[in-house]
Amino acid sequence: MGVTCLQIIYSLVEKELIINASEKGIEMALLEAGKLVEIHYQKNDNTFSVGDIFVGKIRKMMPGLNAAFIDIGHRKDAFLHYTDLGPKLKSVVKWSNGVVNGSINTHKLDNFKLEEEIVKTGKVDQVLNKRNPILIQILKEPISTKGPRLSCELTLPGRSIVLTPFNDIVSVSKKIANPEERKRLHTLAESIRPKGFGIIMRTAAEGKKTQELHEEVVHTMARWEEIYKQLKTVTPPERLLSEIDKASSVLRDLLTDSFSKIVVNEKEMYADIRDYLANISPDQVKIVQHYTGTKPIFEQYSVTKQIKASFGKTATMGSGAYLVIDKTEAMHVIDVNSGHKITSNDVEQTIFSVNLEAVQEIARQIRLRDIGGLIVIDFIDMKNAEHKRQIAKAMEDFMRKDRAQHTVLPLSKFGLMQITRERTRPEIEMNTAEECPSCNGTGKINPTILLTDDIDRDLQFIIQSRPKSDIRIHVHPYIEAFLKKGGFFKSKQFKWFLQFHKWIKIIPQSDFHINQYRFFDGSEDEIRMNG
């Protein structure tokens, strides 16, 4: 019963997306009930993203691996295995060659004759020709020393639909459970799909009207037309279609009615997201907010603090129990520890409670760190068979939020659980340990007793040079407390008022090191000290 309640609560939580845009790129934090569950990065120089479509050159065949290495412009040749060619490979090759040589002069597939499918057990050198350019899509981003992994089964994803060129398959997301809605969407899909294209109705299509879905098909077909136009003129290797920017991609795949807030710190991106939502979900335009505060946006919404707390080797839970997360060459190992939690007389029930709490945190950590491959979890040993079953069921329920393909196996007789999870991007790794910013690793800092003398000297210089300016000083919270200690009339802050006839506002900054201080004027522009 407890598992069911947890599952219901977890499914109803509100989501917030916090977007930090900077010169280096975009950072996005997805919060569920205030807890960080996913973090996404997009560097401004990132040129190889999952979903991008390229025209590439076959560099070499590898019959032993039954694969080919493809040049798409990455420093490492991309990998294309026979099993990722897709049954419609001959049709893809025929169409792309026809566009390149000019014999095909339309992006529509109404009159395009499909070729026979390739066999599942064939050989790569029997179906690919090194002389021909090849149309491919990135399946996995470059990871470590490996180049991108490719597929010839092209997909054009939208918010509610996915178009698949060169086939006529119609399918509806398994997450749509209502049989009448499934039947309605299947019939609707048949009526709006372009000839020569398959169509997949995504979970977001549930309840959508025919006009909305038809408009999305038209918009997605325009992207296919863009591929056709570029294919006519480009020289391989070349990217033909880039995935939409990361923020829009995350919104497209994650946005649901349970989103309560999208906050972004850049005005231009704020406008872009509003425009994007106006097209795909007009009712939710109002949840987009432009953050203009003085604190960094991730600090304002406690994202920075949660990152620091979540990416170490140890992850502590509310009860005091904790996880130890280790990475080996072959797998990730997660160990559940009770800490000092088990003090109850009902030891078995307490162990179950700790394991149940750990399940939710493990599911969060897997999503947050984007852990892929084999994951082995060592729960605290349970003797009760029903408890073991409920733990396995809870893990399946909490992992259901994870968009990556995964498989959860029941607990073994040794109390171990195995999870396999698809890896499409490099795992997110953060070193949360910091070099001491005060001493830069030397172990020595200037005497703190002299800090107020330094502040006094700089403050006097600033007031002499800009007597009419409002002045505020940003310091570590400990220094703020020191400057205000002794009560109002005895504080250093009041002494400044008497000395300079000006009120100096003191603002605490938790991310400052103990000896750091900075001055700002009334317009929040920093007053920099020369020398």
Protein Blocks (a to p, Z undefined) as FASTA:
>chain_A
ZZmmmmmmmmmpccdddddddfkbccddddeehiafbdcdddfklcbdghiacddddfbd
cfknopadddehiabdcdddfklnopmlmmmmmmmmmmmnopaccfbfklpccdddddfk
bcfklmbcfkbccddddfbdcehjbccdddfbdcdddfkbccdehiabdcddfklmblkl
mmmmmmmmmmmpcghiacdddfklgopafklmmmmmmmmmmmmmmmmmmmmmmccdddfb
dcddfklmmmmmmocfklcbdcdfbfklmmmmmmmmmmmommlmmmpccdfbfbdfklmn
ommmmmmmmmmmbdcdfkopacdddddfkbccddddekjmlmcfblmlmmmmmmmmmmmm
mmmmmmmnopghjddddddddfblklmmmmmmmmmmmmmmpmbdcddddddfkopacddd
ddfbdcddddfbdcdfklnonopacdfklmmmmmmmmmmmmmmmmmmbccdddddfklmm
mmmggijklpmklmmmmmnopacdddddfkbcfkbccdddfkopacddeZZ
